[in-house]
Structure formats: structure tokens, C-alpha cells
């Protein structure tokens, strides 16, 4: 029997069997069609079964399927790096490949700690993060998500030391936002005064905490936080596994900030949803701390499928599609459409780029809404009492109008 992720098998209905995908839609073995309005956990940025990406995968598979990356390099990996360098700050120019978002964050956490250790500073063992964060499901990424994460309560005894700061919630009509931000900044100041010389890195999902419930915070707030930790020599990790690749309306969420991180973690949309692939990108300054005749200063970390050529080829073609004028135009249309729509009976509406979300009074009402919409051919996956839409960039205006019409009609009946 299949054991599904994030699923209590005893009380969850059986899986729906999908036989094919095409663009926005998933097609099932009983002849039904569902609009995938969450891009299958946020990865299928171009929709399902994109023919261009499928074609380059087939071509690459017939040329070079895999090679050990500790001894060799290859054209797809080098091409991907060159493409990403055109959209990254010039300081972020050292690329470490891995397999998924959790490991991309794990790599950044380990690099940050060993950076200080390699220069003779063994005291910096604490990580700083926002309350309710989600950075993955490996032990390091779970620890950096904190003890108030809704996902990792069974493993709290194994977590290493972290300090968490409450992140203000920014949404339409929010009251007292500046007071929330000032309180968080004061909390941060107190922790920095006490532990600043023992903190190795700040790790955050910049501007949008996805799995926490699409919780947004302002650019000005994050800018203040980054400037403050930098005064203590603390490294900065931006987990852009979710927020990268135009999900927030710009290529990266960090593009909204003047302050840039020391590490950026990438995955999910990197290959357009076709194959697992991840990158941790850092600076020359960090990289050079690992260059030594002492082998103990080596970054001893790797994965069997590091920089898999097929996945890299998919990522290269996904990048090309993503940067075309018509794709950028679609992204702008989705952003504008989300903002133009008013929904009845919802709370804390927030929209950022191609994401829009709102709260309902209870988990039960959110589940009822998603169940009714599924019957109408629209697939959503609530996070508690929160509903969000995160469509692929290929969605048309007509499809958006249909989804919102069905949703508004269902909301009016709840």
C-alpha cells in the first residue's frame, strides 16, 4: 500500500488516480478533469506535461543520463549556472547542487556553521528564524523551523538550539501592523544583545511564509531585520524554495530588498515541476573559507544524484520559458486578476504575486469549500482554515474567471 506524505491514512479518503496532465488540468482514470490550482505543491509553474521541457528531457536522457559530480561536470549544469547568474546578485556566485528544498536548506545551515568553525570560531551554534517557519523535513531544516512549527512536534527533543522571532502578519485591512513590527524588532534587539556573538545564521522565507499559511510580512520589516543581524556578523539565509521563480511577482522575493542574503536556497519551480533538483547559492567569501590543505575544512556533503544532467536540462528549458515576454505577461495578468477580485465572507485576504489567500472561520469550513470545489473540477488543498490559489503561469483569464466564479458561488452558500 502507498503511504502518502502529510496524510493520516486512517481518516483520509483514497487517492484520486491521475492518468495524465495537460497545462492547468489533471485527468483521472474515471474520466474527470481537475484544475490544479496549487500547481501540485507549488512546483508546476508552467503547468503539467509541458511539451518543450519533456522534449529536452528525452534528448538529454539519450545523451547523458547521470555522472558522478564529484569528479566530472557537464554542459546542462554549467548552462544552468550561467542562466541563473543573469538573475542573481553578482555576489551570489558559488553553486552547490542537491536534490530538494529540505536539502538545499540543510546545506545552507551546515555551510553557515562550518564557515565560522573553519575560521576558528566554535561559539556560533545558534540559528535565528521566524516563528511558525517551515524550511523542510530533515533534522536541520526542522530545527530551523522552530518548536512552534505545526509540522514537527513529534521530533522536538532532537532539535538543536534556535531563537525565534515573531513575524508580523500583513494582509488587507490589517490593524496595528507597525506596532507588531516594532514589537518584533524589540524582541530581536534583546536576543541579539544577549546571544548575537553565538548566532551563526538567520534563516527566513523572505516576505512570504508558505506552509505556515501564506503569511506575509513587509519589505521594510525584513530589511530592518537583515540590517540588524549583519551588525553582529551573522550570516543570512533566504529560503526561496517556494518564493523563487516569480511566485511573488519578481524573479526572487529578495529582489524587493536592497539587502541581499549570503545564501539563497532554490528548488520546487527550478525544473518546472518535472524532476527533483535544488541549489544552495552563496558568495565567494563563504566559499573561500572552505579552501585549505586541511581536509577537515572540506565541506563533506553530497548526494548520489547531485546535478543530475536530465534535471539540469529540464531546469534550463524551464528558465528559458520563464523569462519569455509572454510568460512575464501571464504572470502580470494573474497578479492583476487576483487583486481585482473581491470575495464574500473571507478573512485576512492577502495577495502577493501569483499567490492569493484568505482565511475562513474554521478548518471544517475550509475543508467543506475545498470538497465542494473538487466536485466542480477545481483542486485546492487547505492549510488549516486557510485557502490559497497558486496557479501555473499558463492559466488563462477565462480559466481564472471560471475558478473565481465557482469559488464565490460556493462561499455564498457556506
C-alpha positions as CSV (number, residue, x, y, z in Angstrom):
1,X,0.0,0.0,0.0
2,X,1.2,3.5,-0.8
3,X,1.9,5.6,2.3
4,X,1.2,9.2,1.4
5,X,3.0,12.3,2.6
6,X,1.4,14.6,5.2
7,X,-1.6,12.2,5.3
8,X,-3.4,10.5,8.2
9,X,-4.3,7.4,6.2
10,X,-7.0,6.2,8.7
11,X,-9.3,9.2,8.1
12,X,-8.4,10.4,4.6
13,X,-10.3,9.2,1.5
14,X,-8.5,7.1,-1.0
15,X,-6.2,8.8,-3.6
16,X,-7.6,10.0,-6.9
17,X,-5.8,8.2,-9.7
18,X,-4.4,10.6,-12.3
19,X,-3.6,9.2,-15.7
20,X,-2.3,12.3,-17.4
21,X,-1.8,16.0,-17.1
22,X,-2.0,18.9,-19.6
23,X,-1.5,22.5,-18.7
24,X,-3.7,23.5,-15.8
25,X,-5.5,20.2,-15.7
26,X,-5.2,16.7,-14.3
27,X,-7.2,13.9,-15.9
28,X,-8.3,10.9,-13.9
29,X,-9.0,7.2,-14.6
30,X,-12.7,7.8,-14.2
31,X,-12.8,10.4,-17.0
32,X,-12.9,13.5,-14.8
33,X,-10.8,16.7,-15.2
34,X,-9.5,18.9,-12.3
35,X,-7.9,22.3,-12.5
36,X,-4.7,22.1,-10.4
37,X,-4.9,25.5,-8.6
38,X,-2.0,24.9,-6.3
39,X,0.5,23.8,-9.0
40,X,0.9,20.4,-7.3
41,X,2.6,21.7,-4.2
42,X,3.8,24.8,-6.0
43,X,6.2,23.1,-8.4
44,X,4.5,23.1,-11.8
45,X,5.0,26.7,-12.7
46,X,4.3,26.1,-16.4
47,X,1.5,23.6,-16.0
48,X,1.6,19.8,-16.4
49,X,3.3,17.9,-19.2
50,X,4.9,20.9,-20.9
51,X,6.0,19.6,-24.2
52,X,9.2,21.7,-24.5
53,X,10.6,20.5,-21.2
54,X,9.5,16.9,-21.9
55,X,11.4,17.1,-25.2
56,X,14.7,18.3,-23.7
57,X,14.4,15.6,-21.0
58,X,14.1,12.9,-23.7
59,X,17.0,14.3,-25.6
60,X,19.2,14.6,-22.6
61,X,18.3,11.1,-21.4
62,X,19.5,9.7,-24.7
63,X,22.8,11.7,-24.4
64,X,23.9,11.5,-20.7
65,X,21.6,10.3,-18.0
66,X,23.9,10.8,-15.0
67,X,27.5,11.1,-13.9
68,X,29.3,11.4,-10.6
69,X,29.5,15.2,-10.0
70,X,32.5,14.9,-7.6
71,X,34.8,14.0,-10.5
72,X,33.0,15.4,-13.6
73,X,31.0,18.3,-14.8
74,X,28.6,18.6,-17.8
75,X,27.0,21.1,-20.1
76,X,23.5,21.2,-18.6
77,X,24.8,22.0,-15.1
78,X,27.2,24.7,-16.4
79,X,24.4,26.2,-18.7
80,X,22.0,26.3,-15.7
81,X,24.5,28.2,-13.6
82,X,25.2,30.7,-16.4
83,X,21.4,31.3,-16.8
84,X,20.9,31.8,-13.0
85,X,23.8,34.2,-12.8
86,X,21.9,36.6,-15.1
87,X,19.1,37.0,-12.5
88,X,21.1,36.6,-9.2
89,X,23.1,39.4,-7.5
90,X,26.7,39.2,-8.7
91,X,27.9,38.4,-5.1
92,X,25.9,35.1,-5.2
93,X,28.2,33.2,-7.5
94,X,29.0,29.8,-5.9
95,X,26.6,27.0,-6.6
96,X,26.1,23.8,-4.6
97,X,23.7,21.3,-6.2
98,X,21.4,19.0,-4.2
99,X,18.0,17.2,-4.6
100,X,15.1,19.1,-2.9
101,X,14.2,22.1,-0.8
102,X,14.9,20.5,2.5
103,X,18.4,19.5,1.5
104,X,19.0,23.0,-0.1
105,X,18.3,24.5,3.4
106,X,20.3,21.8,5.2
107,X,23.3,22.6,3.0
108,X,23.0,26.3,3.9
109,X,22.7,25.6,7.6
110,X,25.8,23.3,7.5
111,X,27.8,25.8,5.4
112,X,27.0,28.7,7.8
113,X,28.1,26.7,10.8
114,X,31.2,25.4,9.2
115,X,32.1,28.8,7.8
116,X,32.7,30.1,11.3
117,X,34.2,26.8,12.5
118,X,36.7,26.9,9.6
119,X,37.9,30.4,10.7
120,X,38.3,29.2,14.3
121,X,35.0,30.4,15.9
122,X,33.4,27.4,17.6
123,X,30.9,29.5,19.5
124,X,28.4,30.3,16.8
125,X,26.0,27.4,17.0
126,X,22.6,29.1,17.3
127,X,20.2,29.8,14.4
128,X,17.7,32.6,14.3
129,X,14.4,32.2,12.5
130,X,10.8,33.5,12.3
131,X,8.1,31.8,14.4
132,X,6.0,29.3,12.6
133,X,8.6,28.8,9.8
134,X,8.7,25.8,7.6
135,X,12.1,25.0,6.0
136,X,11.8,21.3,5.3
137,X,11.7,17.9,7.0
138,X,15.3,16.9,7.5
139,X,16.5,17.3,11.1
140,X,18.4,20.5,10.5
141,X,15.6,22.2,8.5
142,X,13.1,21.1,11.1
143,X,15.2,22.6,13.9
144,X,15.5,25.8,11.9
145,X,11.7,25.8,11.6
146,X,11.4,26.0,15.3
147,X,9.3,24.5,18.1
148,X,6.2,26.3,17.1
149,X,6.0,24.8,13.6
150,X,2.8,22.9,13.1
151,X,4.6,20.0,11.4
152,X,7.4,18.8,13.5
153,X,6.1,18.4,17.1
154,X,7.0,14.7,17.2
155,X,10.7,15.5,17.0
156,X,11.2,18.4,19.3
157,X,13.6,16.5,21.5
158,X,16.1,16.2,18.7
159,X,16.2,19.9,17.7
160,X,19.4,22.0,18.1
161,X,19.3,25.4,19.6
162,X,17.4,28.2,17.8
163,X,15.9,31.6,18.6
164,X,12.6,32.5,17.0
165,X,11.2,36.0,16.4
166,X,7.5,36.6,15.9
167,X,6.9,37.7,12.3
168,X,4.1,40.3,11.9
169,X,1.2,39.3,9.7
170,X,0.5,41.6,6.8
171,X,-2.9,41.3,5.0
172,X,-5.6,43.6,3.6
173,X,-7.0,45.9,6.3
174,X,-4.6,44.8,9.0
175,X,-4.6,46.9,12.1
176,X,-1.6,47.8,14.2
177,X,1.0,46.5,11.8
178,X,3.7,49.0,12.8
179,X,3.2,48.1,16.4
180,X,3.6,44.4,15.6
181,X,6.7,45.1,13.7
182,X,8.2,47.3,16.4
183,X,7.5,44.6,19.0
184,X,9.3,42.0,16.8
185,X,12.2,44.3,16.3
186,X,12.5,44.9,20.1
187,X,12.4,41.2,20.6
188,X,15.2,40.8,18.1
189,X,17.3,43.5,19.7
190,X,17.1,41.8,23.1
191,X,18.1,38.5,21.6
192,X,21.0,40.0,19.7
193,X,22.3,41.8,22.7
194,X,22.3,38.6,24.6
195,X,23.2,36.0,22.0
196,X,24.5,37.9,19.0
197,X,28.0,36.6,19.2
198,X,26.7,33.0,19.3
199,X,24.3,33.1,16.4
200,X,25.7,31.8,13.1
201,X,22.8,32.5,10.7
202,X,19.4,34.0,10.2
203,X,17.2,31.7,8.1
204,X,13.9,33.1,6.7
205,X,11.4,32.6,3.9
206,X,11.6,36.1,2.6
207,X,8.3,38.1,2.6
208,X,6.0,35.1,2.4
209,X,5.9,32.1,4.8
210,X,4.2,29.4,2.6
211,X,3.5,26.3,4.7
212,X,2.8,28.4,7.8
213,X,-0.4,29.6,6.0
214,X,0.8,32.1,3.3
215,X,1.7,34.6,6.0
216,X,3.1,37.8,4.6
217,X,5.4,40.5,6.1
218,X,6.5,43.8,4.7
219,X,9.7,44.5,2.8
220,X,10.5,47.3,5.3
221,X,10.3,44.9,8.2
222,X,12.6,42.3,6.7
223,X,15.1,45.0,5.6
224,X,15.4,46.1,9.2
225,X,15.9,42.6,10.4
226,X,18.7,41.8,8.0
227,X,20.5,45.1,8.7
228,X,20.4,44.4,12.4
229,X,21.8,40.8,12.3
230,X,24.5,42.0,9.9
231,X,25.8,44.3,12.7
232,X,26.7,41.1,14.6
233,X,28.4,39.4,11.7
234,X,25.5,36.9,11.4
235,X,25.1,35.2,8.0
236,X,21.8,35.5,6.2
237,X,20.0,32.6,4.5
238,X,17.0,33.2,2.3
239,X,14.9,30.1,1.7
240,X,13.4,30.8,-1.7
241,X,12.4,27.3,-2.4
242,X,8.8,28.5,-2.6
243,X,9.1,32.2,-3.3
244,X,11.6,31.9,-6.2
245,X,10.8,31.9,-10.0
246,X,8.3,34.8,-10.0
247,X,5.9,33.4,-7.4
248,X,6.0,36.8,-5.6
249,X,5.8,38.8,-8.9
250,X,9.6,39.2,-9.2
251,X,12.2,36.5,-10.1
252,X,13.1,36.2,-6.4
253,X,11.5,37.6,-3.3
254,X,14.9,39.1,-2.4
255,X,14.6,41.3,-5.5
256,X,12.2,43.5,-3.4
257,X,15.0,44.2,-0.9
258,X,18.2,46.3,-1.0
259,X,19.8,44.0,1.5
260,X,20.8,40.6,-0.1
261,X,21.5,37.3,1.7
262,X,24.7,35.3,2.0
263,X,22.8,32.2,0.9
264,X,19.8,31.5,-1.3
265,X,18.1,28.1,-1.4
266,X,16.3,27.1,-4.6
267,X,14.1,24.1,-5.6
268,X,10.4,23.5,-6.4
269,X,9.9,25.5,-9.6
270,X,13.5,25.1,-10.7
271,X,12.8,22.3,-13.2
272,X,9.2,23.4,-14.0
273,X,7.9,20.6,-11.8
274,X,9.4,17.8,-13.8
275,X,12.3,16.5,-11.7
276,X,13.8,16.9,-8.2
277,X,16.7,19.4,-8.2
278,X,17.9,22.0,-5.7
279,X,20.7,24.6,-5.4
280,X,22.2,26.4,-2.5
281,X,23.9,29.5,-3.8
282,X,26.4,31.5,-1.8
283,X,29.3,34.0,-2.0
284,X,33.0,33.9,-2.8
285,X,33.7,35.0,0.7
286,X,31.9,31.9,2.1
287,X,33.4,29.6,-0.5
288,X,37.0,30.6,0.2
289,X,36.6,29.7,3.9
290,X,36.5,26.0,2.7
291,X,39.7,26.2,0.6
292,X,42.5,24.6,2.6
293,X,45.2,22.0,2.7
294,X,43.5,20.7,5.8
295,X,40.9,18.2,4.6
296,X,38.9,18.7,7.7
297,X,37.9,22.1,6.3
298,X,36.3,20.4,3.3
299,X,32.5,20.6,3.0
300,X,31.9,16.9,3.3
301,X,28.4,16.7,1.9
302,X,26.8,15.3,-1.2
303,X,24.1,13.3,-2.9
304,X,24.2,10.5,-5.4
305,X,22.1,12.4,-7.9
306,X,23.9,15.7,-7.4
307,X,23.4,17.9,-10.5
308,X,21.7,15.2,-12.5
309,X,22.0,16.1,-16.2
310,X,18.4,15.3,-17.0
311,X,17.1,17.5,-14.2
312,X,19.6,20.3,-15.1
313,X,18.4,20.2,-18.8
314,X,14.8,20.5,-17.6
315,X,15.8,23.5,-15.4
316,X,17.5,25.2,-18.3
317,X,14.4,24.9,-20.6
318,X,12.1,25.9,-17.7
319,X,14.3,29.0,-17.2
320,X,14.0,29.9,-20.9
321,X,10.2,29.6,-20.9
322,X,10.0,31.6,-17.6
323,X,12.0,34.6,-19.0
324,X,10.0,34.9,-22.2
325,X,7.9,38.0,-22.7
326,X,4.6,36.1,-22.9
327,X,5.3,34.3,-19.7
328,X,6.1,37.5,-17.9
329,X,2.8,39.0,-19.3
330,X,0.8,36.0,-18.0
331,X,2.4,36.5,-14.5
332,X,1.4,40.1,-14.6
333,X,-2.2,39.2,-15.6
334,X,-2.5,36.7,-12.8
335,X,-1.3,39.3,-10.3
336,X,-3.7,41.9,-11.5
337,X,-6.6,39.5,-11.7
338,X,-6.1,38.3,-8.1
339,X,-6.1,41.9,-6.9
340,X,-9.2,42.8,-8.9
341,X,-11.5,40.2,-7.3
342,X,-13.5,40.7,-4.1
343,X,-14.7,37.6,-2.3
344,X,-17.6,37.4,0.2
345,X,-17.3,36.1,3.7
346,X,-13.5,35.7,3.8
347,X,-11.0,37.0,6.4
348,X,-7.4,38.2,6.1
349,X,-7.3,38.3,2.3
350,X,-3.7,38.7,1.1
351,X,-2.3,38.7,-2.4
352,X,1.4,38.6,-3.4
353,X,2.4,38.0,-7.0
354,X,0.7,34.9,-8.3
355,X,-0.5,33.8,-4.8
356,X,-3.7,34.8,-3.2
357,X,-5.0,33.5,0.1
358,X,-7.7,34.1,2.7
359,X,-8.9,32.6,6.0
360,X,-12.2,31.0,6.8
361,X,-13.8,30.7,10.3
362,X,-12.6,27.1,10.8
363,X,-10.7,24.2,9.4
364,X,-14.1,22.5,8.8
365,X,-15.4,25.3,6.6
366,X,-12.1,25.3,4.6
367,X,-12.4,21.6,4.1
368,X,-16.1,21.9,3.0
369,X,-15.2,24.6,0.5
370,X,-12.3,22.5,-1.0
371,X,-14.6,19.4,-1.1
372,X,-17.4,21.2,-2.9
373,X,-14.9,22.8,-5.4
374,X,-13.4,19.4,-6.1
375,X,-16.8,18.2,-7.1
376,X,-16.9,21.1,-9.6
377,X,-13.5,20.2,-11.0
378,X,-11.2,22.5,-9.0
379,X,-8.4,21.1,-6.8
380,X,-7.3,23.0,-3.8
381,X,-5.5,21.9,-0.6
382,X,-6.3,24.0,2.5
383,X,-3.8,24.7,5.2
384,X,-5.9,24.6,8.3
385,X,-8.5,27.2,7.9
386,X,-6.7,28.9,5.1
387,X,-7.5,28.6,1.4
388,X,-5.0,29.7,-1.3
389,X,-4.7,29.8,-5.0
390,X,-1.3,29.4,-6.7
391,X,-2.0,28.6,-10.4
392,X,0.6,27.7,-13.0
393,X,1.6,30.6,-15.3
394,X,-0.2,29.0,-18.3
395,X,-3.6,29.6,-16.8
396,X,-5.9,31.8,-19.0
397,X,-8.1,34.7,-18.0
398,X,-11.1,32.6,-18.8
399,X,-10.0,29.9,-16.5
400,X,-9.3,32.3,-13.7
401,X,-12.8,33.8,-14.2
402,X,-14.3,30.3,-14.0
403,X,-12.4,29.4,-10.9
404,X,-13.3,32.6,-9.1
405,X,-17.0,32.3,-10.2
406,X,-17.2,28.8,-8.7
407,X,-15.4,29.8,-5.6
408,X,-17.6,32.9,-5.0
409,X,-20.8,30.8,-5.5
410,X,-19.6,28.2,-3.1
411,X,-18.6,30.8,-0.5
412,X,-22.0,32.4,-0.6
413,X,-23.5,29.0,0.4
414,X,-21.2,28.2,3.2
